[in-house]
Amino acid sequence: MFDESEKREVVSELKNSFDSIYNIREDSLKISRKSIQYASKSIRSVHRQELNEAEEYLIECQKCLSELMILTYDYPMIKYNGFVVDAEKEMVEASLVLTFEKDSILLFPSELNVSAVGYVGGLGDAIGEWRRRSLDLLRQLQIDEASKYLSIMELGLDILCELDYPDGMTGGLRRISDNARSIIERTRSDITNASVQAQLRV
């Protein structure tokens, strides 16, 4: 039978283990929040067409995410927690939005070094940001340029629709795809209406 001192040793070992996990979790939460803030600032800068500033924020976001991955490497129960995946998604979204704005290309998941779940979530969110950009251009009567964003949105949805896996594996792929489809339908309608109006003005 255990005596009192042995019981205390067991409790001490468990407390040390949980204290370590708790401290890593708290540090990870702080870094995750900071990473998400930088991603949001990068996207806002893109919409203001301040691309150099957007890139600077994105670099800081990526640094935070790298730090987060290193910190949680030995702690899978933290690494695969929601807030770590959320940080990945936000970085993916900011990266896709900025890169398409600069170079009109879609980055691969391997180029971003992120999980499939993080990429899918980030791509879904980027579709919403591309709608916003398209609407900005429609207000400036740049219909052809707005249509370019509709094309990348449709490509993004095509990618999402090719993935037929359970929601539990994909971070809610069905919801992401349905939301993207709705956004694209509204954007297509907006562009069609703008084109008709432009023809009537001629």
Secondary structure in CASP SS format (residue, H / E / C, confidence):
PFRMAT SS
TARGET T0000
AUTHOR 0000-0000-0000
METHOD secondary structure of the structure
MODEL  1
M C 1.00
F C 1.00
D C 1.00
E H 1.00
S H 1.00
E H 1.00
K H 1.00
R H 1.00
E H 1.00
V H 1.00
V H 1.00
S H 1.00
E H 1.00
L H 1.00
K H 1.00
N H 1.00
S H 1.00
F H 1.00
D H 1.00
S H 1.00
I H 1.00
Y H 1.00
N H 1.00
I H 1.00
R H 1.00
E H 1.00
D H 1.00
S H 1.00
L H 1.00
K H 1.00
I H 1.00
S H 1.00
R H 1.00
K H 1.00
S H 1.00
I H 1.00
Q H 1.00
Y H 1.00
A H 1.00
S H 1.00
K H 1.00
S H 1.00
I H 1.00
R H 1.00
S H 1.00
V H 1.00
H H 1.00
R C 1.00
Q C 1.00
E C 1.00
L H 1.00
N H 1.00
E H 1.00
A H 1.00
E H 1.00
E H 1.00
Y H 1.00
L H 1.00
I H 1.00
E H 1.00
C H 1.00
Q H 1.00
K H 1.00
C H 1.00
L H 1.00
S H 1.00
E H 1.00
L H 1.00
M H 1.00
I H 1.00
L H 1.00
T C 1.00
Y C 1.00
D C 1.00
Y C 1.00
P H 1.00
M H 1.00
I H 1.00
K H 1.00
Y C 1.00
N C 1.00
G H 1.00
F H 1.00
V H 1.00
V H 1.00
D H 1.00
A H 1.00
E H 1.00
K H 1.00
E H 1.00
M H 1.00
V H 1.00
E H 1.00
A H 1.00
S H 1.00
L H 1.00
V H 1.00
L H 1.00
T H 1.00
F H 1.00
E H 1.00
K H 1.00
D H 1.00
S C 1.00
I C 1.00
L C 1.00
L C 1.00
F C 1.00
P H 1.00
S H 1.00
E H 1.00
L H 1.00
N C 1.00
V C 1.00
S C 1.00
A H 1.00
V H 1.00
G H 1.00
Y H 1.00
V H 1.00
G H 1.00
G H 1.00
L H 1.00
G H 1.00
D H 1.00
A H 1.00
I H 1.00
G H 1.00
E H 1.00
W H 1.00
R H 1.00
R H 1.00
R H 1.00
S H 1.00
L H 1.00
D H 1.00
L H 1.00
L H 1.00
R H 1.00
Q C 1.00
L C 1.00
Q C 1.00
I H 1.00
D H 1.00
E H 1.00
A H 1.00
S H 1.00
K H 1.00
Y H 1.00
L H 1.00
S H 1.00
I H 1.00
M H 1.00
E H 1.00
L H 1.00
G H 1.00
L H 1.00
D H 1.00
I H 1.00
L H 1.00
C H 1.00
E C 1.00
L C 1.00
D C 1.00
Y C 1.00
P C 1.00
D H 1.00
G H 1.00
M H 1.00
T H 1.00
G C 1.00
G C 1.00
L H 1.00
R H 1.00
R H 1.00
I H 1.00
S H 1.00
D H 1.00
N H 1.00
A H 1.00
R H 1.00
S H 1.00
I H 1.00
I H 1.00
E H 1.00
R H 1.00
T H 1.00
R H 1.00
S H 1.00
D H 1.00
I H 1.00
T H 1.00
N H 1.00
A H 1.00
S H 1.00
V H 1.00
Q H 1.00
A H 1.00
Q H 1.00
L H 1.00
R H 1.00
V C 1.00
END
